[in-house]
Amino acid sequence: MNTEGIDTEAGPARITWHPAKKPRLVLALSHGAGGGIEARDLKALAAALPAHGVSVALVEQPWRVAGKKLAPAPKTLDTGWRGVWPALAAPGLPVISGGRSAGARVACRTATELGAHAVLALSFPLHPPGRPEKSRAAELLGAGVPTLVVQGGNDPFGRPEEFPDAPEGTYDLTEVPYGDHGFAVPKRAEITQDRALELLTDGVARWAGPLG
């Protein structure tokens, strides 16, 4: 593991690399609007994916590096992501652009522009809780590259069954049963927390397998 500071037009960002021994892909993951790269799903992927030939780059947006508690406007998040992209692409490998929640939205919005190989959208916030009419489906459907959504079965920002039908190849969806927006599962669930994270990492590894 090594950490790299990156200057962007939105301020200094930071990349924490979890390299594979024989990498064939880079998976770049950013955090959500209220947390950092310590999120359980990001940590699980950084631990699991290098064994599958995928180097994982956990990206901290400038607002997080600066110690602020709330994310800025989407345009500023996109600017920060653009700023770290050259470092993510520097190894010369195909880059999967990804993130959780707000980070997933950034990945979808910028994928085509940046030349992302694919998009991984963790806990995509399809709508604000209780406001299904405020859909953000257009961002997901507009990614323009192979996309995987991993969604908790009880995510108040959009349960799997709420996601729209789309032409084949637009996106795939993997459900983590009982998971909330952070993929936490209640103690009464039929699966453990460890098993929920295994389903997440195994699903991502299977999807990434043919990509590089």
Secondary structure, DSSP 8 states (H G I E B T S, - for coil): -EEEEEEETTEEEEEEEE--SS-SEEEEEE--SS--TT-HHHHHHHHHGGGGTEEEEEEE-HHHHTT-SS---HHHHHHHHHHHHHHHHTTSS-EEEEEETHHHHHHHHHHHHHT-SEEEEES---S-TT-TTS--HHHHHT--S-EEEEEETT-TT--GGGS----TTS-EEEEETT--TT----TTSSS-HHHHHHHHHHHHHHHHGGG-
